[in-house]
C-alpha cells in the first residue's frame, strides 16, 4: 500500500479512538469538566501530562531545530526539560494542595483580588492562544504532506477533532485522550530514531549511537566541507547571551504554563500529584533523550541524499516532490549547473519574514530551502523506511499537536467561564450555566487558533518559545511569590504582572513585526543581543522586581492570607484524599 493510504488508515483509526474516548468520558458537571473529578491515577496523569507538555514543538520542531542549528538548537531541549523539573519540584505539589481549578483561581484567592484574578486569566488566554497556534500549524503541516490537503484544510480538521472531545468530555475526556495520544506519539518518535541509529552506526539505541559512535566526527567533517561551522560548535547561530536568555525563558516559562499546571489538579491527592510528576518526567525523558541523536542523524541523511545530486533526479524523488508542493521545501538552481548545492546562507530572499520563492538570494551558493518543521516528518521517507512507519509518524505528530491543543483549550475555557464569568461577574451562576459557558467559550478560541495556525508568525518552536516567554513574564512570579513570600500582596502581584506581560508582548511584536505587522524589517532587531524567543526572561525579572518593590511600599496582606501561605508550604496532609 502507498504512504497516503497507510496514513489515512492509521490517522483515521487513531482519530476514531480519540473521539470514542471523548464520548465515553463525557461530563455533566464543572468538576469533571475542569479537573476530571480529581480522580485520575498518577500513572495515567503522568502520561497525559507528558502528552500535554510535549507539543508539536517537541515532536515536530525540536529535533528539526537541533538538526539545523546543531549545538545551539539544544536550547529548546535544555530549557523545556529543566523547566519541567522546576515545575514538578518547586510549584506543582503546593498548587495541588491549594485545591483550586486553575492558575487564575490560585492567584485570585491568594491575593484576595479579582483584579489579580482577571489579569492572570487574561495572561492565561494570551499564552494559550499563541501556544495553540503552534499546534494548529503542526496539524496543518502533517495533513498538507501526508494527506495531500491544503494546510488550511488540515488545520480545520484538527480543530474539529479537538473541539469534539474537549467540548464533550472536558478535562476528563482530554486527560484520557492525552494518555492514549502519548502512547501513539512516543512509539512513532522512537521507531525512526532506532532505525536511523542502526542504519548509520550499527547500534539500534539512538542515545548510545549518539554517544559512542563516530557520528559527531562524521557530521562535523561534512559540515565544514560545505562551509558551515562544526555541528557541535557552540554559539554559531546565536550569541552566548541569547542562548542563555532563551534557555532561561523556556525553563521559567514551563513552570508558569497554565495548561500544564492544571494537570496536577486532576489527581486525587498531593502524593498522587508528586508521583504523576515523576512518571511524566520518565515519559518525557524517552522522547527528549532521542531528539538530539534523531536531529543529527536526520541532517546527515538529508545532506547525503540531496547535496551534489542532479536537480532533475532529486525532484523526481517522491518525498521531495510532495514536500515541494507544500511550500516547505524548495530547490533552486542558482548557478545553472543542474546540481543541488547545500551551503551556508539562505536559498531565497525574505519578504514579510517569509521566504520569497520568486527571489533567489544570489549572495550565497545555497540552493535548498528546508523548513525546520519538516525535518522529523520527512526522516522516515529519506531513510526509505516502510510506509507504515511513515504513516505512524504522521499520526504521532498529530497526537502531539492535538493533545497539547486540547489542554490549552481547557485552560482558556476555564479562564473565561470559571475565572472571569463565575468568579468575577456572576458568582451565583448555577453549575449547569457555568458548564454551558465553558463549552461556548471554546468556540471563539478555536476560530482564533485556526486563523493563527493558517497564518503563523513563525515556525512551531518559535511560536511555542513566544508562549513560554509570555508565561514566564506574566504568571511565574505571581505563582512563585504567592507560595513562598508571605509579604507579597495584591498591589505587588498586579503591578508585576502588568509590567512583565506588557514589556514582553510589546518586545515580541516589535521584534517580529514583519510577520505580525507586515513591516519590511523588524522594528527592533533585538534587546541587547536577546532575541524575541528569549526576551521573556527580561520580562520575568521586571515582573519580579516590580512586584517585590511595590509590595514593600504598600500594606502587607491580611493575616489570614499570610496564614494561608504558610499552610500551603507545610507538607501536612500529603496522601489524604481531598473532598473537593
N, C-alpha and C positions, 0 to 999 in steps of 0.2 A: 504493500500500500504506500501511497505518497505521503510526504510530510504533512501536507494540508489535511488529508483525510484522517491521519492519525491524530492531528491536532484537534480537529472537530470532535473526534470520539473522546479523547482524553479530557479536553476542556469541557465538552458538553456533559460528560458524566460527573466531573468534579462540580460543575455548577448545579446540576440536579441534586447532588449530595448536599451542597451548601443550602440550597433552597429548602430541601427536606428538613434539615436541622433547624433552620429558621422557623419553619411552620410547626415542627414538633415542640419547639421551645417558646412558642408564643406566650405572651404575658398579658395579664389584665389588671395589674396594679403597679404603682410607681416604684415600689421596692424592687420588684422583679425587672422593671424597665431600666432603672438606673444602676442597680448594684447586684443584679442577678439573684436577688433574695438572700444575699450574703451566704450562699450555700455551695460555692464552687470549691472542690478539693484542691489541695496545694499543688499536686502534680499537674492536674488539668489546667489550673490557673497559671502555672509556670509555662506550660506550652502555649496557652493563649497570650500571655504577656510577651513571650518571645516573638510570636507571630505579629502581635500588635506593634511591637517596637521595631522589629526587622521589616522595614517597609520596602517599597520598590527601590528606595535608595540603597539599602543594604544588598538586596538581591540583584538588581539590575545594574546599578550605577557605581557602587563602591569598588568592585573589582575592576570595572572599566576605568575609573579614575586612577587606580593603582597601576593598571596596565599602561596608561598614557603618561602619568607623572612619575612613575617609579616610587622612589623613597618618599617623595613629598606627598604622594597620594595616600600614604598611610595615616595622614592627619584625621581622616574620617574614621578609620578603624580605631585609632587610639582614643579619639575624642568620644565616640559613641560607647565604646566598651568601658572606658574609665568612668563615663557619666552614669552608666547603669549601676556600676559598683557603688558610686557615690549616692545614688538614689536609694539603692537597696539597703545600704548600711546607715545612712545619715537621716533619711527622711521617711521612707515608707512605713516602718513599724510605728512611728509616732503618729503619723497621719491616720493610719488604720485604727489606732487606739482611740482617736478622736471621734470615730463613729459618724462621720458625715458622708454625704453623697458625692461631693465634688470639691475641687480646689477652691472655687469661689465661696462655697459653703464654709470651708475652714477659715478662709480669710475674713469673711463677713462676721462670723461668730467670734473668732479670736480677737479681732479688733473692735467688736461691738459696733460695727458701722456698715450701713447699707451702701454708703458711698464707696467704701473699700471693696465691698462685695461686687458692686456694679463695675468698677474698674477692672477687677480680677476677671469678671465674666467677659468683658469686652476684650481683655488680653487673651483669654481662652479662645474666643471666637476668631480673633485675628491670627493667632498662632496656628489654629487648626485649619483655617481657610488656606493659608499658604502651604501648609503641610499636605492637605488633601489634594491640592492642585498637582503636587508632585506624583501622588498615587494615580490620579486620573491620567497624567501624561504617560506613566508607566503602562497602564492598561491600554492606552491608545497605541503605544509603540508595539506591544505584543500583538494586538489584533491586526494592526496595519501590515505586519510582516507575515504572520503565520496563518491568518485567515483571510488575507487579501482584501481587507476592509480599509476604508479611509480612517485616519486617526480620529477624526470627529465621530465617526460611526462607532468605533471601538470604545471611545470614552462614554458615549451614550449607553452602550450595552452594559459597561461596567457600572455606571450609575444606577441603571435599572436593577441589576442583581443586588448591589449593596442596599439599595432602597428597600427591596423586598424583605430581606432577613433582618435588617436593622429596624425598620418601622414596625414590623410584625412582632419580632421577638425581643426588641430592646437589648439591654446588656446581656440578658440570659441567652438569647439567640446568638448574639455576636460572640459571646465567650466560647460556646461550644463549637460554633463555626470556625473561630480562630484556632481552636485546638486541632481541628481537622486540617485546617489550612497549613498549620505548622508542619504536620506530617508530610503533606504534599510538597511544600517548598523545600524542606531540608533534604528529602530524597532527590528531588530534581536538581538541587545545587551540588550535592556530593557526587552523583554519578559522573558528570563531566569532569569534575576535579580528579576523581580516581582514574578515569580513562586517560586524560591528558598526562597525568603524572606517570602512568605506566608507559604510555607511548613515547614520551620524551626522555624518561630516565630509567625505565625498567622497574621502578618502585611504585606500587599502586597507592601508597599512602601519601597524599599531597604534602602534608606537613613534613614528613620525613624526606620526601623527594626534594622539597624546598631547602631543607637544612643540610642534607648530607649528599648532595649531588653537585655536579659542576655547572648547574643551570645558571647560577649567578654569573659565573665567569663567561659562559657562552653568550648570555644576553648582553653583558657589558661590552664584550668584543663586537657583537653585532651592532649595538647602538653607536659605538664610536666610529665604526666603519661607515655608518650612514650620516655622520655629522652631529649626532646627539651627544649629550653628556652621558656618562655611565649611568645605567639604570639604578644602581644602588647609591649613587652620589646624592648627598642631601642638599637641599636648598637650591636646586637648579631651576625650578619654576616659580618658587616663592621665596621672598626674603625670610630670614630666621624669625623676625618679629611677627610676621604674618602667620607662619606655621604655628608658632606658639599661641597666637591670638585665636586662630581658627580652632585649634585643638581645645583650648580652654573654653571657648564659646560653645562648642559642641558638647563638651563634658558638663558644663554648668547647665546648658540648655536641656540636656537629657534629664537632669534632676528636677527640672521645672516643667516637664511636659505634662499637661493636664490629662491627656488620654491614657498615658502610662500610669500615672499616679492613681487614677480612678480604678485601675485594675486591682489594686491592693485592698479596695473597699469591698470586693466581692467574696472574700474568704470568710469562713465562719468566725475566726478569732485572730488575735495578734500573732500567735505562734504559727498558724497556717500562713499568714502573710509573710513571715520570715522564711518558711520552707518554700513557699512559691517563688520568692526572690532567688533562693538557691537553685531551684530547678530551672528557672528562667535563665540564669547565668550559665548553667550547663548547656541548655539548648542553644543559647546564643553563641556560646563558645564553639560549638560544632561548625557553624557557618563562618564565624569570623576568623577562625584559625585556618580556614580553607581559602579565604578571599585573597590573601597575598600570593600564595602559590598559583591559584587559578588566574589571577591577573597577569602574573609573569609568564605563565605557560601560554595564555591566550595571545599576548603581544608577540612572543617569539614565533608562535604558529602563524599569526596573521602576516607578519613581515615576510616570513619564508614562503608564504602562499602567494603574496601579491608582488613583492619587490623584484624587479628585474625580469618580470614576465611580460610577454606581448599583451598589449591592452585589449586587442580583439579577443584573444583567448580568455583573458581574465573576465571580460564582460559576458562570455558565454557560460561561465560557471553559474550554476543555478542560484546559489545563495547570494552571489554578487548582484546578479540581475534583479533579484527580488528586493534586496535591501536598497538598491539604487532607486527603485520605484517609490520607496517610502521617503526619499529625500534625506535619509540619514547616512547614506554612503554615496560619494560622488568621486569619479575619477576623471581627470582632465589631462590631456597630452600637451603640456606647455611647450616643449621643445620640438614636437613633431616627429620624434624618433620611434613612436609606436611602442615604447617600453615603459612600464609602470615604474615610477621613481618615488620612493618614500624617503623623505629628508626632513630636516628641521625647518619649521616655518608653516605658514598657512597656505592651503591649496587655493583658497578663494578670498577675495576681499570681503569685508563685512558691511552690511547695511542694516541699520536698526538693531545692532547687536547680534545679527544672524548672518551666516554666510550667503553671499550673493553669487549664485552659481553661474551667472552671466558674466562675472568679472573675475577671471583667474588672477591670483596675486603673483605677478611676474618678478617680485623681488627675491624669490627663493625658488628652489627646484622641486619642492614637494608637490606631488600630483594627486595625492589621496586625501580627501576629507572623510573622516570617520567619526561619527558622533560617539561620545563616551558610552552612551546608554545602549548601544547595540553590541558592545564587545562580548559581554557574557552571553547574551542571547544568540549571537552568531557562532559561538565557540563550538558547539556540537557539530554544526554543519561544516565549519572549517576543518575540524578534525575527522570529518566523514563518519560520524557515529550513526547508529541505527536511527531510522525515522521516529521510532517510539521514544527514544531518548530526547530527541529534538522536541517532540510534542510534550513530553513530560516537563521539560524546561520551560516551555511556554506556559503550561498550567501552573508551574511553580512561581513564575514571575507574576502571573495574575493572582495567585493566592497571597503572595507577599503584599501586592498593592491593595487588594480588596480587604485583607484582614486589617491593615492599618487604617484604610479609609472608613471602615465600619466603626472602629474605635473612635476615630476623630468625629464621626457623625454623632455618636452618642455623647461625646464631650460637648460638642456645640449645642446639641439639642437640650442637654441638661442645663447648660449655661443660660439658654433662652427661657426654657419652660420652668425649671426649678429655681435657679438663682435669681433671675430677673422677674419673671411673671409671678411666681408663687411667693418667693421670699421678700420681694420688694414691692410689687404693685398690688398683689391680691392674696394676702396671707390666709384668707378664709376660703380660697378656692377648693371645691370638692376634689377628691382624688381622681374621679373619672374625667373631669375637665382638665386637670393637670396632665393626665396621661394623653389626652387628645392634643393639647397644646404642644407637648413634647414631640408627638408624631408629626404634627403640622409644621413644626419648626424645622424639620429636616428638609422640607421641600425647597424653600428658597436657598438653603445651604447647598443642596445638591445642584441646583441650577447654577449658582456661582462657581462651585467646584468644577462643573462640566465646562463652563466657559474658560476658566483658568487652565484646565487641563488641555483644552484645544489651543489656547493662546498663552503658553507658559513663558515667564520672564527668565528662563534659564534651563539647564538640564536638571535631571531629577535630584542629584546630590546637592546641587546649588540651591534649589528650592527648599530642600529639607534643611540645609545649613541656615537659610534665612529664618525659617520657622524656629530653629533651635536658638538662634540669636535673639529673637523676639521673646522666647520663653525665658532665656537667661536674664534678659534685661527687664522684663516685665513682671515675672512671677517668682523666680527663685529667691530673691532677697526677702520678699514678704513672707514666704513659707519658712525659710531658714530662721529669720529673726523672730518669726511668730512662735517657733518651737523653742529657741534657745535664749531669747532675750526678753526677760520679764519687763524691762523698761520700755520696750517698743510699743508705741501707741498708734492710734489710727491716723493721726496727723502725719507722723513719720512714714507710715506704710503708704498712704495715699500719695504724698509728695514724691516718695521714691519711685513708685510705680509709674506715675505720670512722667517724671523726668526721664527715667530709663527707657520706657516704651517709646516716648516721643523722639528722643535722640536716636534710638536705633532705627525706628521706622523712617525718619527723615533721611538718615545717612544711607540706608539701603536704597531708597528711592533715588537719591542724588547720584549714587554710585552705579545704579542700574538704570539710569534714565533712558538709554537707547531702547531698552525693552519695555520700560514702564511708561515713559513719557514721549517716546518717539524722537528723541534728540539724536543728532548725528554722532556726538561724542558724549561720554559721561560728564555730567555737570561737575562732579567731584571724582577725581581718579581714585584716591584712597584717603585714609585718615592716618597720617604719619606712618605710611607704609602698611597699614592694616586694611585688608580688603573688605568688601561687603559681607562675606561669609564669616569674618572674624570680629566685625565691629560690635557685635552684641556683647562681647566681654567688656568693652568700654562702657556700654550702656548699663551693664550689671554693676560695675564699680561706681558709676554715677548714682544709680539707684541706691546702692548700699550706703554710700557716703551721705546722700541726701536724707535717707531715712534715719540714720543714726544721729545726724546733726539736728534735724527738725524734732525728733522725739526727745532729745535732751533739752531743747529750748521750749518745750511745751509740757503741760502737766502729765504726770505718769498715768497709766491706765488704772481703772478701778481695782480695788484689792481683789475682788472675785475673779477678775481676768488674770491677775498675776498668780493667784492660786491655781487657776485653770492651766496656765503654762507649766507650773510645777507638776501638776498631776499628769500632764501628757508625757513628761520625761521619766516619771517614776515607772519602773517595769512591773509594778504590781498588776496582777490580773492577766498576765500572759497565759494563754491556753484556755481561758474561760470563754465559753460561748457568750456572745453578746445577744441581747434580746431585742435589739432594734433592727 
